Amino acid sequence: MRECGLSEESLFSFLLSKRQEDVDHAHIMSSMCTVPHPVAVRAHLEFMETNLGDPGLFPGTASLERLLVERLGTLYHLPGACGYATSGGTESNIQALRMARQLAGRERPNVVIPESAHFSFQKACDILCLEMRTVPLCSDLRMDPVAAAEMIDRNTCCMVGIAGTTEYGMADPIRDLAKIAGDLGVYFHVDAAFGGMVLPFLDGAPVFDFSLPGVSSIAVDPHKMGMSTIPAGVLLVRDSESLCSLSVDTPYLTVKQEFTLSGTRPGASVVGALAVLEYLGVEGMRDIVAGCMKNTRRLIDGMETYGIPRAATPDVNVATFAPARIPPPWKVSWTRKGHLRLVCMPHVHAGVVESFLKDIGEENA
């Protein structure tokens, strides 16, 4: 640490020079996060100092967190859903598995997850000492429900399904999996970190939510397609009893028990997430999602015109292809199977797609 501080001008000259080293969003094709909506930014700035870890000091902000949970619960066909705002899908998934383990009370608990699951489940199983049983995918890159059922035994505390896989944008057969979980009495968690803010706004989309009795909890990330500021995730649970199984005593706070994983929790990004939902409504979100899906289809058509075939036909706005040469300054990613992976987030508008396709065509001619 410096003995004498910098001037404000010198400090921000240094900070902004580092900011300029970051990749411009205009060339980011691999991220599931996007430029936050202006109303999210404005809300964030208004609530910068709020701490949901001690909600009695910030009752107004805490009420907005409850309203966010209510809005998402209603979207997922359970207006009375319980839950709280997390730092994102990783925390939500850890907490869901923690709940499932607590409720099951097994000595040697295991978790059944699809091969396509996010790497946060590996972290969760390591932290919680859970055996992770990985279910192979069908040819359509979705979890095989028959294989999943065969992996469940008396020590299984949780099964996981994905609604919008990180790598290929596929929704697992949640209806079938929910029935299996319900019939066998197994906790069923749906990781909809990405698809949770896409699928509800698409006509004919696969069902993944609390309208299915077997679904126990859902993770969704408003800081992805919800265009909130980072970090903003939400864990939704069917009943308060499950959530309360995580409670610990917090005697010196304004509440005497907490079930959250983090102690100090920012209110700013939570209010930002709510602000976007309230500002856009279902109609506005439908328009955003429709635009992203239209750009995804255009991207797929354009790539295949250049002889670069799709690896899958996605349920959400993630497109994957056979390997191709990518010219700078475009930033893309690759799946574990070696496929080119692109995500058509709101910042990847039609002009960006056309510019990318033009450069790809020239590079791969």
CORVENDA-V840828 format. One record per residue. N is the residue number from 0. RES is the residue in one small letter. BURIAL is I if it has 16 or more other ideal C-beta (glycine too) atoms within 10 Angstrom, else O. Layout:
BEGIN
<<N,RES,BURIAL> <N,RES,BURIAL>>
END
This chain:
BEGIN
<<0,m,O> <1,r,O> <2,e,O> <3,c,O> <4,g,O> <5,l,O> <6,s,O> <7,e,O> <8,e,O> <9,s,O> <10,l,O> <11,f,O> <12,s,O> <13,f,O> <14,l,O> <15,l,O> <16,s,O> <17,k,O> <18,r,O> <19,q,O> <20,e,O> <21,d,O> <22,v,O> <23,d,O> <24,h,I> <25,a,O> <26,h,I> <27,i,I> <28,m,I> <29,s,O> <30,s,O> <31,m,I> <32,c,I> <33,t,I> <34,v,O> <35,p,I> <36,h,I> <37,p,O> <38,v,I> <39,a,I> <40,v,I> <41,r,O> <42,a,I> <43,h,I> <44,l,O> <45,e,O> <46,f,I> <47,m,O> <48,e,O> <49,t,I> <50,n,I> <51,l,I> <52,g,I> <53,d,I> <54,p,I> <55,g,O> <56,l,O> <57,f,I> <58,p,O> <59,g,O> <60,t,I> <61,a,I> <62,s,O> <63,l,I> <64,e,I> <65,r,O> <66,l,O> <67,l,I> <68,v,I> <69,e,I> <70,r,I> <71,l,I> <72,g,I> <73,t,O> <74,l,I> <75,y,I> <76,h,O> <77,l,I> <78,p,O> <79,g,O> <80,a,I> <81,c,I> <82,g,I> <83,y,I> <84,a,I> <85,t,I> <86,s,I> <87,g,I> <88,g,I> <89,t,I> <90,e,I> <91,s,I> <92,n,I> <93,i,I> <94,q,I> <95,a,I> <96,l,I> <97,r,I> <98,m,I> <99,a,I> <100,r,I> <101,q,I> <102,l,I> <103,a,I> <104,g,O> <105,r,O> <106,e,O> <107,r,O> <108,p,I> <109,n,I> <110,v,I> <111,v,I> <112,i,I> <113,p,I> <114,e,O> <115,s,I> <116,a,I> <117,h,I> <118,f,O> <119,s,I> <120,f,I> <121,q,O> <122,k,O> <123,a,I> <124,c,I> <125,d,O> <126,i,O> <127,l,I> <128,c,O> <129,l,I> <130,e,O> <131,m,I> <132,r,I> <133,t,I> <134,v,I> <135,p,O> <136,l,I> <137,c,O> <138,s,O> <139,d,O> <140,l,I> <141,r,I> <142,m,I> <143,d,I> <144,p,I> <145,v,O> <146,a,I> <147,a,I> <148,a,I> <149,e,O> <150,m,I> <151,i,I> <152,d,O> <153,r,O> <154,n,O> <155,t,I> <156,c,I> <157,c,I> <158,m,I> <159,v,I> <160,g,I> <161,i,I> <162,a,I> <163,g,I> <164,t,I> <165,t,I> <166,e,I> <167,y,I> <168,g,I> <169,m,I> <170,a,I> <171,d,I> <172,p,I> <173,i,I> <174,r,I> <175,d,I> <176,l,I> <177,a,I> <178,k,I> <179,i,I> <180,a,I> <181,g,O> <182,d,O> <183,l,O> <184,g,O> <185,v,I> <186,y,I> <187,f,I> <188,h,I> <189,v,I> <190,d,I> <191,a,I> <192,a,I> <193,f,I> <194,g,I> <195,g,I> <196,m,I> <197,v,I> <198,l,I> <199,p,I> <200,f,I> <201,l,I> <202,d,O> <203,g,O> <204,a,I> <205,p,I> <206,v,I> <207,f,I> <208,d,I> <209,f,I> <210,s,O> <211,l,I> <212,p,O> <213,g,I> <214,v,I> <215,s,I> <216,s,I> <217,i,I> <218,a,I> <219,v,I> <220,d,I> <221,p,I> <222,h,I> <223,k,I> <224,m,I> <225,g,I> <226,m,I> <227,s,I> <228,t,I> <229,i,I> <230,p,I> <231,a,I> <232,g,I> <233,v,I> <234,l,I> <235,l,I> <236,v,I> <237,r,I> <238,d,O> <239,s,O> <240,e,O> <241,s,I> <242,l,I> <243,c,O> <244,s,O> <245,l,I> <246,s,O> <247,v,O> <248,d,O> <249,t,O> <250,p,O> <251,y,O> <252,l,O> <253,t,O> <254,v,O> <255,k,O> <256,q,O> <257,e,I> <258,f,I> <259,t,I> <260,l,I> <261,s,O> <262,g,O> <263,t,O> <264,r,I> <265,p,I> <266,g,I> <267,a,I> <268,s,I> <269,v,I> <270,v,I> <271,g,I> <272,a,I> <273,l,I> <274,a,I> <275,v,I> <276,l,I> <277,e,O> <278,y,O> <279,l,I> <280,g,O> <281,v,O> <282,e,O> <283,g,O> <284,m,I> <285,r,O> <286,d,O> <287,i,I> <288,v,I> <289,a,O> <290,g,I> <291,c,I> <292,m,I> <293,k,O> <294,n,I> <295,t,I> <296,r,O> <297,r,I> <298,l,I> <299,i,I> <300,d,O> <301,g,I> <302,m,I> <303,e,O> <304,t,O> <305,y,I> <306,g,O> <307,i,I> <308,p,O> <309,r,I> <310,a,I> <311,a,I> <312,t,O> <313,p,I> <314,d,I> <315,v,I> <316,n,I> <317,v,I> <318,a,I> <319,t,I> <320,f,I> <321,a,O> <322,p,O> <323,a,O> <324,r,O> <325,i,I> <326,p,O> <327,p,O> <328,p,O> <329,w,I> <330,k,O> <331,v,I> <332,s,I> <333,w,O> <334,t,I> <335,r,O> <336,k,O> <337,g,O> <338,h,I> <339,l,I> <340,r,I> <341,l,I> <342,v,I> <343,c,I> <344,m,I> <345,p,I> <346,h,I> <347,v,I> <348,h,O> <349,a,O> <350,g,O> <351,v,I> <352,v,I> <353,e,O> <354,s,O> <355,f,I> <356,l,I> <357,k,O> <358,d,I> <359,i,I> <360,g,O> <361,e,O> <362,e,O> <363,n,O> <364,a,O>>
END
